[in-house]
């Protein structure tokens, strides 16, 4: 029986990471999730706006397109 402190061999295709690397990866994932959440809030805000001004509508459409591209890039 293996002791609790004994390290298990990595599974095929699994990469061993140091504690610092693991922490950095977790922090990066959290930052990406926060960024994605902020972009989704901006997207919802744009979608909720109504205007009869054609140039304002064009600006909102452009902003929506840009935000959706950024969201896709984070996925």
MMTF fields as JSON, N, C-alpha, C and O atoms, coordinates in Angstrom:
{
  "mmtfVersion": "1.0.0",
  "mmtfProducer": "UNKNOWN",
  "numBonds": 299,
  "numAtoms": 300,
  "numGroups": 75,
  "numChains": 1,
  "numModels": 1,
  "chainsPerModel": [1],
  "groupsPerChain": [75],
  "chainIdList": ["A"],
  "bondAtomList": [4, 2, 8, 6, 12, 10, 16, 14, 20, 18, 24, 22, 28, 26, 32, 30, 36, 34, 40, 38, 44, 42, 48, 46, 52, 50, 56, 54, 60, 58, 64, 62, 68, 66, 72, 70, 76, 74, 80, 78, 84, 82, 88, 86, 92, 90, 96, 94, 100, 98, 104, 102, 108, 106, 112, 110, 116, 114, 120, 118, 124, 122, 128, 126, 132, 130, 136, 134, 140, 138, 144, 142, 148, 146, 152, 150, 156, 154, 160, 158, 164, 162, 168, 166, 172, 170, 176, 174, 180, 178, 184, 182, 188, 186, 192, 190, 196, 194, 200, 198, 204, 202, 208, 206, 212, 210, 216, 214, 220, 218, 224, 222, 228, 226, 232, 230, 236, 234, 240, 238, 244, 242, 248, 246, 252, 250, 256, 254, 260, 258, 264, 262, 268, 266, 272, 270, 276, 274, 280, 278, 284, 282, 288, 286, 292, 290, 296, 294],
  "bondOrderList": [1, 1, 1, 1, 1, 1, 1, 1, 1, 1, 1, 1, 1, 1, 1, 1, 1, 1, 1, 1, 1, 1, 1, 1, 1, 1, 1, 1, 1, 1, 1, 1, 1, 1, 1, 1, 1, 1, 1, 1, 1, 1, 1, 1, 1, 1, 1, 1, 1, 1, 1, 1, 1, 1, 1, 1, 1, 1, 1, 1, 1, 1, 1, 1, 1, 1, 1, 1, 1, 1, 1, 1, 1, 1],
  "groupList": [{"groupName": "UNK", "atomNameList": ["N", "CA", "C", "O"], "elementList": ["N", "C", "C", "O"], "formalChargeList": [0, 0, 0, 0], "bondAtomList": [1, 0, 2, 1, 3, 2], "bondOrderList": [1, 1, 2], "singleLetterCode": "X", "chemCompType": "L-PEPTIDE LINKING"}],
  "groupTypeList": [0, 0, 0, 0, 0, 0, 0, 0, 0, 0, 0, 0, 0, 0, 0, 0, 0, 0, 0, 0, 0, 0, 0, 0, 0, 0, 0, 0, 0, 0, 0, 0, 0, 0, 0, 0, 0, 0, 0, 0, 0, 0, 0, 0, 0, 0, 0, 0, 0, 0, 0, 0, 0, 0, 0, 0, 0, 0, 0, 0, 0, 0, 0, 0, 0, 0, 0, 0, 0, 0, 0, 0, 0, 0, 0],
  "groupIdList": [1, 2, 3, 4, 5, 6, 7, 8, 9, 10, 11, 12, 13, 14, 15, 16, 17, 18, 19, 20, 21, 22, 23, 24, 25, 26, 27, 28, 29, 30, 31, 32, 33, 34, 35, 36, 37, 38, 39, 40, 41, 42, 43, 44, 45, 46, 47, 48, 49, 50, 51, 52, 53, 54, 55, 56, 57, 58, 59, 60, 61, 62, 63, 64, 65, 66, 67, 68, 69, 70, 71, 72, 73, 74, 75],
  "secStructList": [7, 7, 7, 6, 6, 1, 7, 7, 7, 7, 7, 6, 6, 7, 7, 7, 7, 7, 2, 2, 2, 2, 2, 2, 2, 2, 2, 2, 2, 2, 2, 2, 2, 2, 2, 2, 2, 2, 2, 2, 2, 2, 2, 2, 2, 2, 2, 2, 7, 7, 7, 7, 7, 2, 2, 2, 2, 2, 2, 2, 2, 2, 2, 2, 2, 2, 2, 2, 2, 2, 2, 2, 2, 2, 7],
  "xCoordList": [0.848, 0.0, 0.892, 1.848, 0.584, 1.384, 1.057, -0.086, 2.084, 1.855, 1.19, 1.216, 0.601, -0.121, 0.805, 0.37, 2.066, 3.0, 3.703, 4.384, 3.548, 4.203, 3.508, 2.28, 4.301, 3.732, 3.347, 4.064, 2.196, 1.731, 2.399, 2.68, 2.658, 3.231, 2.189, 0.991, 2.644, 1.68, 0.985, 1.557, -0.259, -0.987, -0.428, 0.173, -0.614, -0.118, -0.712, -1.926, 0.12, -0.312, -0.452, -0.71, -0.291, -0.409, 0.937, 1.978, 0.913, 2.143, 2.271, 1.322, 3.438, 3.685, 3.969, 4.739, 3.347, 3.529, 4.014, 3.649, 4.835, 5.236, 4.057, 3.108, 4.12, 3.048, 2.888, 1.766, 4.002, 3.949, 3.3, 2.509, 3.63, 3.032, 1.53, 0.737, 1.159, -0.256, -1.018, -2.101, -0.451, -1.083, -1.227, -2.255, -0.19, -0.228, -1.308, -2.011, -1.443, -2.472, -3.866, -4.759, -4.058, -5.358, -5.667, -6.793, -4.669, -4.858, -5.207, -6.06, -4.551, -4.813, -6.227, -6.926, -6.649, -8.018, -9.039, -10.041, -8.789, -9.698, -9.753, -10.827, -8.616, -8.577, -9.35, -10.074, -9.194, -9.935, -11.433, -12.21, -11.843, -13.267, -13.833, -14.947, -13.055, -13.502, -13.615, -14.572, -12.657, -12.68, -13.892, -14.588, -14.138, -15.286, -16.593, -17.51, -16.683, -17.881, -18.085, -19.212, -17.025, -17.123, -17.572, -18.397, -17.029, -17.432, -18.894, -19.604, -19.344, -20.744, -21.668, -22.757, -21.246, -22.036, -22.111, -23.168, -20.997, -20.993, -21.915, -22.654, -21.858, -22.713, -24.182, -24.972, -24.551, -25.936, -26.363, -27.492, -25.475, -25.78, -26.06, -27.023, -25.237, -25.427, -26.749, -27.501, -27.021, -28.259, -29.503, -30.563, -29.384, -30.552, -30.842, -31.914, -29.896, -30.085, -30.939, -30.79, -31.838, -32.702, -32.458, -32.347, -32.377, -32.175, -32.74, -32.748, -33.201, -33.697, -32.636, -32.808, -31.552, -30.471, -29.636, -29.07, -29.572, -28.89, -27.394, -26.844, -26.749, -25.305, -25.048, -24.059, -25.934, -25.801, -26.014, -25.292, -26.999, -27.241, -26.027, -25.653, -25.414, -24.215, -23.067, -22.336, -22.918, -21.858, -22.108, -21.173, -23.361, -23.692, -23.445, -22.932, -23.806, -23.576, -22.087, -21.663, -21.303, -19.855, -19.265, -18.429, -19.713, -19.223, -19.618, -18.824, -20.835, -21.306, -20.454, -20.071, -20.165, -19.327, -17.936, -17.409, -17.359, -16.024, -16.03, -15.123, -17.04, -17.131, -17.318, -16.713, -18.151, -18.371, -17.104, -16.86, -16.289, -15.005, -14.073, -13.384, -14.054, -13.198, -13.66, -12.833, -14.967, -15.501, -15.072, -14.637, -15.194, -14.794, -13.298, -12.879, -12.509, -11.046, -10.702, -9.692, -11.539, -11.273, -11.724, -11.299, -12.56, -13.078, -12.13, -12.428],
  "yCoordList": [-1.174, 0.0, 1.236, 1.313, 2.198, 3.41, 4.367, 4.465, 5.062, 6.027, 7.281, 7.519, 8.074, 9.273, 10.323, 11.132, 10.318, 11.326, 10.887, 11.69, 9.631, 9.126, 9.687, 9.687, 10.166, 10.742, 9.636, 8.649, 9.828, 8.888, 9.212, 10.379, 8.215, 8.506, 9.218, 8.967, 10.11, 10.83, 9.884, 8.888, 10.218, 9.453, 9.82, 10.883, 8.969, 9.307, 10.626, 10.821, 11.521, 12.811, 13.858, 15.024, 13.477, 14.411, 15.07, 14.414, 16.349, 17.098, 17.375, 17.831, 17.099, 17.41, 18.9, 19.462, 19.534, 20.962, 21.2, 20.482, 22.211, 22.6, 23.323, 23.703, 23.508, 24.212, 25.629, 26.112, 26.297, 27.668, 27.702, 28.599, 26.731, 26.669, 26.387, 26.956, 25.509, 25.185, 26.413, 26.713, 27.122, 28.332, 29.385, 30.056, 29.527, 30.495, 30.108, 30.978, 28.817, 28.358, 28.624, 29.039, 28.39, 28.648, 30.142, 30.537, 30.972, 32.429, 32.895, 33.765, 32.321, 32.704, 32.313, 33.083, 31.097, 30.665, 31.583, 31.939, 31.97, 32.864, 34.235, 34.824, 34.734, 36.032, 35.962, 36.893, 34.855, 34.682, 34.622, 35.199, 33.938, 33.854, 35.22, 35.567, 35.996, 37.349, 38.22, 38.982, 38.116, 38.892, 38.498, 39.355, 37.185, 36.706, 37.204, 37.595, 37.193, 37.672, 39.167, 39.597, 39.953, 41.386, 41.639, 42.517, 40.869, 41.025, 40.648, 41.305, 39.601, 39.212, 40.281, 40.509, 40.937, 42.038, 43.203, 43.811, 43.505, 44.561, 44.19, 45.028, 42.922, 42.433, 42.593, 43.086, 42.18, 42.31, 43.78, 44.106, 44.652, 46.081, 46.611, 47.35, 46.243, 46.695, 46.167, 46.898, 44.891, 44.294, 44.937, 44.948, 45.467, 46.049, 47.479, 48.014, 48.095, 49.482, 49.569, 48.782, 50.549, 50.793, 52.23, 53.145, 52.417, 53.764, 53.851, 52.873, 55.022, 55.244, 55.953, 56.109, 56.379, 57.069, 56.031, 55.112, 56.194, 55.225, 55.113, 54.012, 56.237, 56.168, 55.51, 54.798, 55.751, 55.103, 53.604, 52.821, 53.192, 51.763, 51.107, 49.994, 51.794, 51.262, 51.116, 50.126, 52.094, 52.031, 50.871, 50.161, 50.674, 49.555, 48.215, 47.283, 48.117, 46.875, 46.576, 45.427, 47.612, 47.442, 47.001, 46.1, 47.648, 47.288, 45.859, 45.118, 45.474, 44.112, 43.088, 42.06, 43.377, 42.48, 42.319, 41.21, 43.422, 43.385, 42.579, 41.784, 42.787, 42.076, 40.589, 39.769, 40.238, 38.811, 38.137, 36.97, 38.864, 38.311, 38.081, 37.063, 39.023, 38.878, 37.689, 36.949, 37.509, 36.374, 35.059, 34.135, 34.975, 33.747, 33.473, 32.32, 34.531, 34.369, 33.798, 33.109, 34.082, 33.579, 32.133, 31.468, 31.65, 30.273, 29.239, 28.046],
  "zCoordList": [0.0, 0.0, 0.0, 0.772, -0.861, -0.975, 0.166, 0.614, 0.618, 1.695, 1.131, -0.076, 2.012, 1.597, 0.993, 0.173, 1.386, 0.881, -0.393, -1.032, -0.769, -1.966, -3.197, -3.279, -4.158, -5.38, -6.342, -6.511, -6.967, -7.97, -9.295, -9.57, -10.115, -11.432, -12.288, -12.149, -13.176, -14.021, -14.995, -15.436, -15.317, -16.329, -17.693, -17.847, -18.671, -20.018, -20.496, -20.423, -20.977, -21.459, -20.369, -20.671, -19.121, -18.0, -17.754, -17.806, -17.49, -17.256, -15.767, -15.129, -15.223, -13.818, -13.686, -14.464, -12.7, -12.491, -11.066, -10.135, -10.925, -9.577, -8.936, -9.62, -7.638, -6.92, -7.455, -7.606, -7.741, -8.258, -9.642, -9.935, -10.489, -11.819, -11.733, -12.482, -10.816, -10.643, -10.165, -10.667, -9.193, -8.664, -9.759, -9.85, -10.591, -11.683, -12.7, -13.214, -12.992, -13.924, -13.365, -14.103, -12.084, -11.447, -11.483, -11.787, -11.174, -11.214, -12.624, -12.8, -13.624, -15.019, -15.429, -16.089, -15.03, -15.338, -14.687, -15.306, -13.436, -12.714, -13.393, -13.518, -13.824, -14.511, -15.823, -16.175, -16.543, -17.803, -17.553, -18.314, -16.507, -16.177, -15.802, -16.194, -15.037, -14.68, -15.926, -16.065, -16.82, -18.073, -18.911, -19.454, -19.01, -19.79, -19.168, -19.89, -17.856, -17.173, -17.438, -17.686, -17.39, -17.66, -19.094, -19.346, -20.031, -21.431, -21.635, -22.395, -20.965, -21.078, -20.495, -21.022, -19.417, -18.867, -19.855, -20.026, -20.497, -21.512, -22.67, -23.185, -23.07, -24.16, -23.796, -24.601, -22.591, -22.138, -22.11, -22.476, -21.682, -21.646, -23.054, -23.26, -24.001, -25.384, -25.935, -26.578, -25.677, -26.195, -25.585, -26.211, -24.382, -23.714, -24.172, -23.891, -24.874, -25.288, -26.547, -27.482, -26.542, -27.694, -28.162, -27.346, -29.461, -29.991, -31.403, -32.151, -31.741, -33.108, -33.951, -35.16, -33.324, -34.016, -34.789, -34.197, -36.098, -36.958, -36.641, -36.615, -36.402, -36.12, -34.759, -34.586, -33.81, -32.496, -32.63, -32.013, -33.43, -33.673, -34.305, -33.936, -35.256, -35.926, -34.926, -34.951, -34.061, -33.047, -32.087, -31.718, -31.682, -30.79, -31.48, -30.861, -32.752, -33.502, -33.612, -33.483, -33.849, -33.944, -32.599, -32.542, -31.528, -30.196, -29.845, -29.266, -30.19, -29.917, -30.665, -30.106, -31.917, -32.715, -32.094, -32.007, -31.672, -31.069, -29.763, -29.515, -28.948, -27.663, -27.897, -27.207, -28.865, -29.146, -29.654, -29.349, -30.429, -30.87, -29.682, -29.616, -28.753, -27.567, -26.717, -26.183, -26.594, -25.823, -26.478, -25.791, -27.792, -28.505, -28.336, -28.23, -28.31, -28.153, -26.786, -26.635, -25.785, -24.429, -24.25, -23.306, -25.125, -24.979, -25.491, -25.434]
}
